[in-house]
Amino acid sequence: MITDDTYTKAIINTARVARLATVDIECKPHLVSVVFVYDNDHDFYFISINEKTK
């Protein structure tokens, strides 16, 4: 049986790019494409942060 957590990880691990969304104080949305990697040993996702436009 596939649990929700397993299903979610399967979807995320097949993606190459994610979208990070925030809003400012005026409720204007801001979306940024980010690349990420999963650390299976520690069960963490890491997102690189830099000034490059994706």
C-alpha positions in Angstrom: 0.0 0.0 0.0 1.3 3.5 -0.9 1.0 6.0 1.9 0.4 9.7 1.3 4.0 10.4 2.3 5.4 7.9 -0.1 3.2 9.2 -2.9 4.3 12.8 -2.2 8.0 11.9 -2.1 7.6 10.0 -5.4 6.1 13.0 -7.1 8.7 15.4 -5.7 11.7 13.2 -6.5 10.7 13.0 -10.2 10.5 16.8 -10.5 13.5 18.8 -11.6 12.3 22.2 -10.7 10.0 23.5 -8.0 8.2 26.8 -7.6 8.7 28.8 -4.3 5.9 31.2 -3.7 5.7 34.2 -1.3 3.6 37.3 -1.0 4.8 40.8 0.1 3.1 43.1 2.6 0.7 44.3 -0.2 -0.3 40.7 -0.9 1.5 40.7 -4.3 2.6 37.2 -5.2 6.2 36.4 -6.1 7.2 33.1 -7.7 10.7 31.8 -8.1 11.7 28.7 -9.8 14.2 26.7 -7.7 16.2 23.5 -8.2 16.6 21.1 -5.3 18.2 17.9 -4.1 17.0 15.3 -1.7 19.4 14.0 1.0 18.1 10.4 1.6 20.4 9.9 4.6 18.9 12.7 6.6 15.4 12.9 4.9 15.9 16.6 3.9 15.4 18.6 0.8 17.9 21.3 0.0 17.3 24.3 -2.2 20.3 26.3 -3.6 20.2 30.0 -3.1 22.0 32.4 -5.4 21.4 35.5 -7.5 21.1 33.7 -10.9 17.8 34.0 -12.7 16.3 30.6 -13.3 
